[in-house]
């Protein structure tokens, strides 16, 4: 497969933080990982270290930025490059009221020229790749011609990769959760975009739940971005390296993944963190497996308590039988 990142995990608020990304990297060495969206204001005026620090093991990792000011986005891209991120991605897909009030996210699809100026400014500021994640359309501007015009204008500014959520976004009347599910999926329009712009790298996102579905989409586009299904069943990514990247090394088992988290957890605890900060991301590690419910219950009931640590996770692991690696595409139980 020629495209260097055929599989990625979508940026998700309160999901793809550094702890979840570290867990995923133990499962798949090659999947492209994204941060949660970080606003330019949070980076320029907030706790930069808290928002941007990550473990070197997480590479390749992309920082998703939220903002509309080209100069501020360019400065944040420079900071991201200095921190060691592999790329920066501009959010043009989030429809939440908070994001709209900041005049960024999905509402920017109505102003492709603004996005183009932002992309151009970031590209001039950094050597790492600058990419864009967007929707099929927004509100009444939802036909293929509008999306094609948006992509053409932004591509002329130098963006070569577009991650397309194959749904439109309603800026009023639907919650962010409803915007992920209510508007119908329109995959053929993303496929058509790739057909008409073969010079661009087109990644498809939205409603893709399994690696078999991902493989089907890769017949039409360059890459597949998986969102909620990655969080609900992270171990299905254990097959990614061999299936999509041609790696020969077998993946770790679920138990091996959990045990490989021990040193990371211990360091987090030494720094004053809590087990629950990390264990919450591990609850679905055994999704679909015997004992998964008992594993989740044990961690959920104990990880937040005073003194919870690696031993708490070790106890939870005794609730599930140890198995060899397997390609698990079972939905979360």
C-alpha positions in Angstrom: 0.0 0.0 0.0 1.6 3.2 -1.2 0.0 5.8 1.1 2.0 6.1 4.2 -0.9 6.4 6.6 -3.8 4.3 5.3 -5.4 3.9 8.8 -5.8 6.6 11.4 -7.8 7.2 14.6 -9.9 10.4 14.5 -9.4 13.2 16.9 -12.0 12.9 19.6 -12.6 15.2 22.6 -12.2 13.5 26.0 -11.1 10.4 24.1 -7.8 10.7 22.2 -5.6 12.2 25.0 -2.0 11.1 25.5 -3.0 8.2 27.7 -5.3 6.7 25.1 -2.7 7.3 22.4 0.0 5.5 24.4 -2.4 2.5 24.8 -3.2 2.5 21.1 0.5 2.6 20.2 1.0 -0.6 22.1 -1.7 -2.2 20.0 -0.6 -0.8 16.6 2.8 0.7 15.9 1.8 2.2 12.6 -1.7 3.7 12.9 -1.7 7.5 12.6 -2.9 9.0 15.9 -4.5 12.4 16.5 -4.7 14.6 19.6 -8.0 16.0 20.8 -8.7 19.3 19.2 -6.6 22.1 20.9 -7.6 25.7 20.2 -5.0 28.3 19.3 -6.0 30.2 22.5 -5.3 27.2 24.7 -1.8 26.9 23.2 -0.9 30.6 23.1 -2.4 31.7 26.4 -3.0 28.5 28.4 -1.0 25.7 29.9 0.9 24.8 26.8 2.7 21.8 28.3 -0.5 20.3 29.6 -2.1 20.5 26.1 0.9 19.5 24.0 3.2 17.1 25.8 3.2 13.6 24.6 5.4 10.5 24.8 7.9 9.8 22.1 6.4 6.3 21.7 3.2 7.9 20.3 4.8 8.7 16.8 3.3 9.2 14.3 1.0 11.7 15.9 -0.9 14.7 14.5 -1.9 17.8 16.5 -5.4 19.0 15.6 -5.8 22.7 15.8 -9.0 24.7 16.2 -8.9 28.4 15.1 -9.5 30.8 12.2 -6.7 33.3 12.6 -3.9 32.6 10.1 -1.2 34.2 12.2 -2.2 32.4 15.4 -2.5 29.1 13.6 0.9 29.6 12.0 2.4 30.3 15.4 0.7 27.2 16.9 2.0 25.1 14.0 5.5 26.3 14.7 5.1 25.4 18.4 3.7 22.0 17.4 6.8 21.4 15.2 9.1 22.3 18.0 7.3 19.8 20.3 8.0 17.1 17.7 4.5 16.5 16.2 4.6 14.8 12.8 1.9 17.0 11.3 -0.8 19.6 12.1 -4.4 19.2 11.2 -7.0 22.0 10.9 -10.5 21.3 12.3 -13.1 22.3 9.8 -15.6 19.7 10.9 -16.7 20.2 14.5 -20.3 21.7 14.6 -20.6 22.4 18.4 -21.9 25.8 19.6 -18.7 26.5 21.5 -16.6 26.0 18.4 -19.0 28.1 16.3 -18.9 30.9 18.8 -15.1 30.9 18.2 -15.8 31.0 14.5 -13.9 27.8 13.6 -14.8 24.2 13.0 -17.5 23.2 10.5 -18.7 26.8 10.0 -15.4 27.5 8.2 -16.7 25.4 5.3 -18.8 28.4 4.4 -15.5 30.4 4.0 -13.0 28.3 2.1 -10.9 31.4 1.4 -10.3 31.8 5.2 -9.3 28.1 5.4 -7.0 28.6 2.5 -5.3 31.6 4.1 -4.8 29.6 7.3 -3.3 26.6 5.5 -1.0 28.8 3.5 0.2 30.6 6.7 0.8 27.3 8.4 2.6 25.8 5.5 4.9 28.8 5.3 5.7 28.5 9.0 6.6 24.8 9.2 8.2 21.9 7.4 5.8 19.2 8.7 2.6 18.4 6.8 -0.5 20.6 7.2 -3.8 18.8 6.6 -7.5 19.6 6.9 -10.5 17.6 8.3 -13.9 18.7 7.1 -17.5 17.6 6.4 -19.3 16.9 3.2 -21.0 20.2 3.7 -22.8 22.4 6.2 -26.5 23.5 6.4 -27.8 24.3 2.9 -24.3 24.2 1.4 -24.3 20.5 1.2 -24.1 19.4 -2.4 -21.1 17.9 -4.0 -20.2 21.0 -5.9 -19.8 23.0 -2.7 -17.5 20.4 -1.2 -15.5 20.2 -4.5 -15.1 24.0 -4.5 -14.0 24.0 -0.9 -11.3 21.4 -1.5 -10.1 23.0 -4.7 -9.6 26.4 -3.0 -7.8 24.9 0.0 -5.7 22.6 -2.2 -4.6 25.6 -4.2 -3.2 26.9 -0.9 -1.0 23.8 -0.6 -3.0 21.3 1.4 -2.5 17.8 0.0 -4.5 15.7 2.4 -8.1 16.0 3.2 -9.9 13.9 5.9 -13.6 14.0 4.9 -16.4 13.1 7.4 -18.9 11.7 4.9 -21.9 13.5 6.6 -23.0 17.1 6.4 -23.2 19.1 9.6 -26.2 21.1 10.8 -24.9 24.2 12.6 -28.2 24.7 14.4 -30.8 22.2 15.7 -28.5 19.2 16.2 -26.1 18.4 19.1 -22.5 17.4 18.2 -23.5 13.8 19.1 -26.5 14.0 16.8 -24.3 15.5 14.0 -22.3 12.3 14.2 -25.3 10.1 13.6 -28.4 11.8 12.2 -27.2 13.2 8.8 -27.0 10.3 6.4 -23.6 9.0 5.3 -22.7 9.8 1.7 -19.6 7.7 1.0 -19.9 7.8 -2.8 -19.3 11.6 -2.8 -16.0 11.1 -1.0 -15.0 8.4 -3.5 -15.9 10.7 -6.3 -13.7 13.4 -4.8 -10.7 11.0 -5.1 -11.6 10.1 -8.6 -11.7 13.7 -9.7 -8.7 14.8 -7.6 -6.3 11.9 -7.9 -3.5 14.3 -7.1 -4.8 14.7 -3.5 -4.7 12.2 -0.6 -8.3 11.7 0.4 -9.2 10.0 3.7 -12.7 9.0 4.5 -14.3 9.1 8.0 -17.7 8.5 9.4 -19.6 5.3 10.5 -16.7 2.9 9.7 -16.7 0.3 12.4 -14.4 -2.6 11.4 -11.2 -3.3 9.5 -13.1 -5.2 6.8 -15.1 -2.0 6.2 -11.9 0.0 6.1 -10.5 -2.4 3.5 -13.5 -1.9 1.3 -13.1 1.9 1.4 -9.5 1.6 0.6 -10.6 0.4 -2.8 -11.8 3.9 -3.5 -9.7 6.3 -1.3 -6.2 6.6 0.1 -7.0 6.3 3.8 -9.6 5.5 6.4 -10.1 7.4 9.7 -12.0 5.5 12.4 -13.6 7.3 15.3 -15.8 6.0 18.0 -15.3 2.3 17.1 -11.6 2.8 17.9 -12.5 3.7 21.4 -15.3 1.1 21.8 -13.0 -1.7 20.6 -9.4 -0.6 20.5 -7.9 -4.1 20.2 -9.3 -4.5 16.6 -6.3 -2.3 15.6 -4.0 -5.2 16.5 -4.4 -6.4 12.9 -3.6 -3.1 11.3 0.2 -3.3 11.1 0.1 -6.7 9.3 -3.0 -6.2 7.2 -2.4 -2.6 6.0 1.3 -2.0 6.4 2.7 -5.4 5.6 4.5 -5.8 9.0 5.5 -9.4 9.9 5.8 -9.0 13.7 2.8 -10.4 15.6 0.8 -8.0 17.8 0.8 -8.1 21.6 -2.1 -10.0 23.2 -4.6 -8.0 25.2 -3.0 -9.1 28.4 0.5 -8.1 27.1 -0.8 -4.7 26.2 -2.3 -4.2 29.6 1.0 -5.3 31.3 3.0 -3.1 29.0 1.0 -0.2 30.5 2.3 -0.9 34.0 5.5 1.3 33.8 3.6 4.1 32.2 0.9 4.0 34.9 3.6 3.9 37.6 5.3 7.0 36.2 1.9 8.8 36.0 1.2 7.9 39.6 4.7 9.2 40.7 3.8 12.5 39.1 0.7 12.8 41.1 -1.8 11.4 38.6 -4.5 8.9 39.3 -5.1 5.4 37.9 -8.5 6.4 36.7 -7.0 9.0 34.3 -5.6 6.0 32.3 -7.8 3.1 33.2 -10.9 4.7 31.8 -9.3 4.4 28.4 -8.7 0.7 29.0 -12.2 -0.4 29.9 -12.9 -1.7 26.3 -9.6 -3.5 25.8 -11.3 -6.8 26.2 -14.5 -5.8 24.3 -16.3 -8.9 23.1 -14.2 -11.3 25.1 -15.2 -13.6 28.0 -14.8 -11.8 31.3 -14.9 -8.3 29.7 -17.8 -7.2 31.8 -16.1 -8.3 35.0 -12.9 -6.6 33.9 -14.7 -3.3 33.3 -16.6 -3.5 36.6 -13.5 -4.2 38.6 -11.7 -1.2 37.2 -14.7 1.1 37.2 -15.4 0.4 40.9 -11.8 0.7 42.2 -9.6 2.7 39.9 -10.7 6.1 41.3 -10.1 5.1 45.0 -7.2 6.3 47.1 -4.2 4.0 46.7 -5.4 2.4 43.4 -2.4 1.5 41.2 -0.9 -1.2 39.1 -2.1 -3.9 41.5 -5.7 -2.8 40.8 -5.2 -3.4 37.1 -3.5 -6.7 37.8 -6.5 -7.8 39.8 -8.8 -6.8 37.0 -6.8 -8.9 34.5 -7.5 -12.0 36.5 -11.2 -11.6 35.5 -10.4 -12.4 31.9 -8.8 -15.6 30.5 -5.5 -15.0 28.7 -5.6 -15.8 25.0 -3.3 -15.6 21.9 -3.5 -12.6 19.6 -6.6 -12.6 17.3 -8.2 -10.3 14.9 -11.1 -9.0 16.9 -13.8 -7.1 15.1 -16.5 -7.9 17.6 -18.5 -4.9 18.8 -18.1 -3.7 22.4 -20.0 -5.9 24.8 
